[in-house]
Amino acid sequence: MNIRIESSGPCRREVHVEMPAERVQSAFAEVTASYMNAARVPGFRPGRAPRDMIRRRYQKEIVDDVKERLVPEGYQAAVKQEKLSTIAVLDVREEKLEEGQPFAFSVIVDVAPDFELPGYKGISLTREIHPVTESDIDSALLEVREQQVSYAEVTDRPVQIGDVVQIDYEGTFEGQSIETLFPNAKGLGKGENFWLLADAQNEFMPGFSEGLTGASIGETRQISSTFRANFSEDALAGKTASYTATVKAIRKKVLPEIDAAFLEGVGVDSLEALRERIRSEMGEMRKISEDQRLEQVIVRQLLDAATFDAPQSLLEEETRQEVYSLVQRTQNRGVSAEEIEGRKEELFETATRSATERVKLRFIVQRIAAEEKVSVTEQDVSNRIRALAMAYGMPFDKLRADLEKNDAIKRIREEVLTKKVISHVLANAAVSEKEVAAT
């Protein structure tokens, strides 16, 4: 067997193989024999039809089957002999196949990049220490109290930000009733005894919090409300509607006192114990956050130090997926299809950069994993899927089935391996510490 490898790019190879005439002849004999044993020819018992008749009747099928034997056989021999780490088979080109003659073909493949692994042992890093201050604990304690907030009736003052307000309201658009124009948009056009939170960050409709602030019980306000560009009712998207709203009741936020009942409810017996628990939890969260930052620093250092080209086929596939994901995220932020179309070159460039770094990191991680004998177990994969299921609010079995159906388990495995490898590098880094004052 004659094998020749030709480079046609940084990670692309053309594998030329010529099978000797003797192997071609024997492959024809093997395939023809199988047809003689299985073929049913009128006038002959199975296996008794003349060889020449079988060859004439099934000529095309025999040639195709011989190719199906010789091409994989020759290709695998070439991969083994040349020690090729193939990523993808892109094309197969064959010359004419004739019995008793050599058979030549070529296979175009992408291979894993050959590169010098960046230094990853004992990387110098600086851990930023963010001490938990008494002010931090006060803010966290306020959040704990906010979780048990109640609301009390107010009659002696107007609406303030943070109040819960009961209103009657009715809207118009271009002089017509919204309820009439859009009957399927429940609650959009008219409402009675409706309670809303006077908070600009969590308001019922844009402008209502500001429009009601300062209004007293029984007072009627005119409010302009401008809808989002991606609002569900296309006719109102990006448009401004007019509302009449009358305040019927006001309730103010009341935080619970830090008394024995409150402390018992949060599982401690004293305020000091609660503050100490908050200090410990905040410290742990800050450590985790700093670990994540250092891991990102490690990734950046490895990518900057590694100089190699990634396989084009992987880059193209990864870029396609990143473009799709980027467009979805952009749409979810309310960007219109027209604006996305106008930014398609920018989005593609962003996706290409991201995809290139992700593919390169994958090869770096695999090399470090091999060096350090880091592997991913089935339990590791299950744990990651379980964490995702909890985050998505889905049953574990359903999420796993969905991932398997979409052939996404491989990506989960890669994510877990990357996390384990980068964590291993961090654990063996040369880390100094620097205290960072609160801002």
C-alpha positions in Angstrom: 0.0 0.0 0.0 1.4 3.4 -1.0 0.6 6.3 1.3 1.4 9.9 0.9 0.3 12.9 3.0 0.0 16.4 1.6 -0.6 19.5 3.7 -3.2 21.9 2.4 -3.5 24.2 5.4 -2.4 24.6 9.0 -4.7 21.7 10.2 -5.8 20.3 6.9 -4.2 17.2 5.2 -4.9 15.4 2.0 -4.3 11.7 2.5 -3.3 9.9 -0.8 -3.7 6.1 -0.8 -3.0 3.6 -3.5 -4.2 0.0 -2.8 -2.1 -2.6 -4.6 -3.6 -4.7 -7.4 -3.4 -7.8 -5.4 -5.6 -6.4 -2.6 -8.1 -5.0 -5.1 -8.3 -8.5 -6.7 -8.8 -10.2 -3.4 -11.5 -7.6 -2.4 -13.4 -8.3 -5.6 -13.2 -12.1 -4.9 -14.5 -11.6 -1.4 -17.4 -9.5 -2.4 -18.3 -11.6 -5.4 -18.3 -14.7 -3.2 -20.7 -13.1 -0.8 -23.1 -12.2 -3.7 -22.9 -15.8 -5.0 -23.9 -17.2 -1.7 -26.8 -14.7 -1.1 -28.1 -13.8 -4.6 -31.3 -15.4 -5.9 -31.1 -16.0 -9.7 -34.1 -17.5 -11.5 -33.3 -21.1 -12.6 -30.6 -21.6 -10.1 -30.6 -22.7 -6.5 -29.0 -20.2 -4.0 -25.2 -20.3 -4.3 -25.3 -22.3 -7.6 -25.5 -19.4 -10.2 -22.4 -19.1 -12.3 -19.8 -16.6 -11.2 -19.8 -14.7 -14.5 -23.6 -14.4 -14.4 -23.4 -13.0 -10.8 -20.7 -10.5 -11.9 -22.7 -9.3 -14.8 -26.0 -9.0 -12.9 -24.6 -7.2 -9.9 -21.6 -5.4 -11.4 -22.4 -1.9 -10.1 -23.3 -3.2 -6.6 -20.1 -5.3 -6.4 -17.9 -2.3 -7.4 -19.7 -0.1 -4.8 -19.2 -2.8 -2.1 -15.5 -3.2 -2.9 -15.0 0.6 -2.6 -16.8 0.4 0.8 -14.2 -2.1 1.9 -11.1 -0.6 0.4 -11.5 3.1 1.2 -12.0 2.7 5.0 -9.3 0.0 5.1 -6.7 2.2 3.3 -7.7 5.3 5.2 -7.4 3.6 8.6 -4.0 2.2 7.6 -2.8 5.7 6.6 -4.1 7.2 9.9 -2.3 4.6 11.9 1.0 4.7 9.9 1.2 8.5 9.9 -0.2 8.9 13.4 -2.9 11.4 12.3 -5.2 12.8 15.0 -8.1 13.4 12.7 -10.9 15.8 13.7 -13.2 15.6 10.6 -13.3 13.9 7.3 -14.2 16.6 4.7 -14.1 14.8 1.3 -13.2 11.6 -0.4 -12.0 11.5 -4.0 -11.7 8.3 -5.9 -10.1 7.2 -9.2 -11.6 4.5 -11.3 -11.8 1.1 -9.7 -11.0 -1.9 -11.9 -10.5 -5.5 -11.0 -6.8 -6.5 -10.9 -5.6 -2.9 -11.1 -4.3 -0.6 -8.3 -7.0 1.6 -6.8 -6.1 5.2 -5.8 -8.1 7.6 -3.7 -7.6 10.6 -1.5 -9.2 11.7 1.7 -9.2 15.4 2.9 -9.2 15.7 6.6 -8.8 18.2 9.4 -6.4 17.2 12.1 -5.7 18.4 15.6 -3.1 21.2 15.8 0.4 20.5 16.7 1.6 23.2 19.1 3.8 23.8 22.1 1.7 23.7 25.3 1.9 27.0 27.1 3.5 26.9 30.6 0.7 26.3 33.0 2.5 25.0 36.1 3.1 27.5 38.9 1.4 30.4 37.1 1.8 33.7 39.0 -1.5 35.1 40.2 -2.7 37.7 42.7 -5.7 37.0 44.7 -7.7 40.0 45.6 -9.1 39.9 49.2 -12.3 41.8 49.7 -12.9 41.9 53.5 -16.5 41.8 54.7 -17.2 45.1 56.4 -19.9 45.9 59.0 -21.6 48.0 56.3 -21.7 45.0 54.1 -23.3 43.0 56.8 -25.8 45.8 57.5 -26.8 45.8 53.8 -27.2 42.0 53.8 -29.2 42.1 57.0 -31.6 44.6 55.3 -32.0 42.1 52.4 -33.0 39.4 54.9 -35.6 41.7 56.5 -36.9 42.6 53.0 -37.7 39.0 52.5 -40.2 39.2 55.3 -41.6 42.6 54.5 -45.3 43.4 55.1 -47.4 46.4 53.9 -49.6 48.7 56.1 -52.4 50.9 55.0 -51.5 54.6 54.5 -54.1 57.4 54.6 -52.2 60.5 55.7 -49.7 61.0 52.8 -49.4 60.7 49.0 -47.7 57.8 47.0 -44.0 57.4 47.5 -41.5 55.1 45.7 -41.7 51.6 47.2 -45.4 51.8 48.1 -48.0 49.4 46.8 -50.8 51.3 45.2 -54.4 50.3 44.3 -55.7 52.0 41.1 -58.4 52.1 38.5 -57.0 52.8 35.1 -57.9 53.0 31.4 -55.7 53.6 28.4 -56.1 55.0 24.9 -53.9 54.9 21.8 -54.3 57.6 19.1 -57.6 58.5 20.7 -59.1 55.0 20.8 -59.6 52.7 23.7 -56.8 50.2 24.0 -59.2 47.6 25.4 -61.2 47.9 22.2 -58.2 47.9 19.9 -56.4 45.0 21.6 -59.1 42.8 23.3 -56.6 39.8 23.7 -54.1 41.9 25.6 -55.7 41.3 29.0 -55.0 44.0 31.6 -53.4 46.3 29.0 -56.4 48.5 28.3 -58.4 48.7 31.6 -58.3 47.6 35.2 -60.1 48.1 38.4 -58.8 47.7 42.0 -55.4 46.8 40.5 -52.5 46.7 42.9 -49.0 47.7 41.6 -45.6 48.4 43.1 -44.5 52.0 42.7 -41.0 51.0 41.7 -39.4 52.0 38.4 -37.4 48.8 38.2 -40.4 46.5 38.6 -43.3 48.6 37.4 -46.5 47.4 35.8 -46.1 49.5 32.7 -43.5 52.2 31.9 -44.1 55.5 33.5 -46.7 54.4 36.0 -44.3 54.6 39.1 -43.2 58.2 38.2 -46.7 59.2 37.2 -48.3 58.1 40.5 -45.6 59.4 42.8 -47.0 62.3 44.9 -50.7 61.4 44.1 -53.1 61.2 47.1 -56.0 58.8 47.6 -58.8 59.8 45.2 -56.5 61.8 42.9 -56.6 61.1 39.2 -53.4 61.3 37.1 -52.7 61.4 33.3 -49.8 59.0 32.5 -47.9 58.5 29.3 -46.5 55.0 28.8 -44.0 54.1 26.1 -43.9 50.4 25.2 -40.7 48.5 24.5 -39.5 48.1 20.9 -40.1 44.3 21.1 -43.5 44.6 22.8 -45.9 41.7 22.1 -48.5 43.9 20.4 -46.7 45.0 17.3 -49.0 48.0 16.8 -47.9 49.4 20.1 -44.2 48.4 20.0 -42.1 51.5 20.5 -45.3 53.7 20.7 -46.7 55.8 23.5 -50.2 55.3 25.0 -52.1 57.6 27.4 -53.6 56.4 30.6 -55.9 57.8 33.2 -55.2 56.3 36.7 -57.0 57.0 39.9 -55.4 56.2 43.3 -57.8 54.2 45.5 -55.5 53.0 48.3 -51.9 53.2 49.4 -49.8 50.7 51.4 -46.3 51.3 52.7 -43.5 48.8 53.2 -43.0 47.7 56.8 -39.8 45.9 57.7 -39.9 43.3 60.5 -38.2 44.2 63.8 -35.2 42.1 64.7 -36.7 40.5 67.7 -36.8 37.0 69.1 -39.5 35.8 66.6 -37.5 37.2 63.7 -34.3 35.5 64.8 -36.0 32.2 65.4 -37.5 32.4 61.9 -34.0 32.7 60.4 -32.6 29.9 62.6 -30.3 31.8 65.0 -30.7 32.8 68.7 -29.1 36.2 68.6 -28.3 39.2 66.3 -24.6 38.6 66.8 -25.0 35.0 65.6 -26.9 36.2 62.5 -24.3 38.8 61.7 -21.6 36.2 62.1 -23.4 33.8 59.7 -23.8 36.6 57.2 -20.1 37.4 57.5 -19.2 33.8 56.9 -21.5 33.3 53.9 -20.4 36.6 52.3 -16.8 35.7 52.8 -17.3 32.3 51.1 -19.2 33.9 48.2 -16.5 36.4 47.7 -13.9 33.6 47.7 -15.9 31.7 45.0 -16.2 34.9 43.0 -12.5 35.6 43.2 -11.7 32.0 42.2 -13.9 32.5 39.1 -12.0 35.7 38.3 -8.7 33.9 38.7 -9.8 31.1 36.5 -10.7 33.7 33.8 -7.2 35.2 34.2 -5.7 31.7 33.7 -7.8 31.1 30.6 -6.7 34.5 29.2 -3.0 33.8 29.9 -3.2 30.3 28.3 -4.9 31.7 25.2 -2.5 34.6 24.8 0.5 32.3 25.2 -0.7 29.6 22.7 0.1 30.4 19.1 -1.5 27.9 16.7 -4.3 27.7 14.2 -7.4 25.7 15.0 -9.0 23.3 12.5 -11.2 25.3 10.0 -14.1 22.8 10.1 -14.4 23.1 13.9 -14.1 26.9 13.7 -16.9 27.1 11.1 -19.3 24.9 13.2 -18.5 26.7 16.4 -19.0 30.1 14.7 -22.4 29.0 13.4 -23.5 28.0 16.8 -22.1 31.3 18.4 -23.9 33.4 15.7 -27.2 31.7 16.5 -26.7 32.2 20.2 -25.6 35.8 19.9 -28.6 36.7 17.7 -30.9 35.0 20.2 -29.4 37.0 23.1 -29.6 40.2 21.1 -33.3 39.6 20.3 -34.0 38.9 24.0 -32.7 42.4 24.8 -35.3 43.9 22.6 -33.2 44.7 19.6 -35.3 44.6 16.4 -34.7 42.3 13.4 -33.9 45.3 11.3 -31.2 46.5 13.7 -29.8 43.0 13.9 -29.6 42.8 10.1 -27.7 46.1 10.1 -25.2 44.8 12.6 -24.7 41.4 11.1 -21.1 41.9 10.2 -20.3 43.1 13.7 -22.1 40.2 15.2 -20.3 37.7 12.9 -16.9 39.2 13.8 -17.8 38.9 17.5 -19.0 35.3 17.1 -15.8 34.4 15.2 -13.5 35.7 17.9 -15.5 33.9 20.6 -15.6 30.7 18.6 -11.9 30.8 17.8 -10.9 31.2 21.5 -13.3 28.5 22.6 -11.9 26.0 20.0 -8.3 26.8 20.9 -9.0 26.5 24.6 -10.5 23.1 24.0 -7.2 21.8 22.5 -5.2 23.4 25.3 -7.4 21.8 28.0 -7.2 18.4 26.3 -3.4 18.6 26.3 -3.2 19.7 30.0 -5.7 17.0 30.9 -3.5 14.3 29.2 -0.4 15.7 31.0 -2.0 15.8 34.4 -4.2 12.8 34.0 -7.4 14.8 34.6 -10.5 13.0 33.4 -14.3 13.3 33.5 -16.4 10.5 35.0 -20.0 9.8 34.3 -20.8 11.0 37.9 -19.1 14.3 37.0 -21.4 14.6 34.0 -24.5 13.7 36.0 -23.6 16.2 38.7 -23.3 19.0 36.1 -26.7 18.1 34.5 -28.3 17.9 37.9 -27.0 21.4 38.7 -28.4 22.7 35.4 -31.7 21.0 36.0 -32.0 22.8 39.3 -31.1 26.1 37.7 -33.7 25.6 34.9 -36.3 24.2 37.2 -36.5 21.0 35.2 -36.5 17.3 36.2 -33.1 15.8 35.9 -34.3 12.8 33.7 -36.0 15.2 31.3 -33.0 17.5 30.9 -30.7 14.5 30.4 -33.0 13.0 27.8 -33.2 16.4 26.0 -29.4 16.8 26.0 -28.9 13.2 24.7 -31.6 13.8 22.0 -29.7 17.0 20.8 -26.3 15.3 21.0 -25.3 17.8 23.7 -23.8 15.5 26.3 -20.4 15.9 24.6 -20.5 19.6 25.1 -21.4 19.1 28.8 -18.4 16.7 29.1 -16.1 19.3 27.6 -17.4 22.0 30.0 -16.8 19.8 33.0 -13.3 18.9 31.7 -12.4 22.6 31.2 -13.6 23.4 34.7 -11.6 20.6 36.3 -8.4 21.4 34.3 -8.6 25.2 35.0 -9.3 24.4 38.7 -6.3 22.1 38.7 -4.1 24.9 37.3 -5.4 27.3 39.9 -4.7 24.9 42.7 -1.1 24.6 41.6 -0.5 28.3 40.8 1.8 30.6 42.7 -0.8 32.8 44.3 0.0 36.0 46.3 -2.7 38.0 48.1 -3.6 41.7 48.0 -6.3 43.2 50.2 -8.7 45.5 48.2 -10.5 48.3 50.0 -14.2 48.5 49.6 -15.4 51.1 47.1 
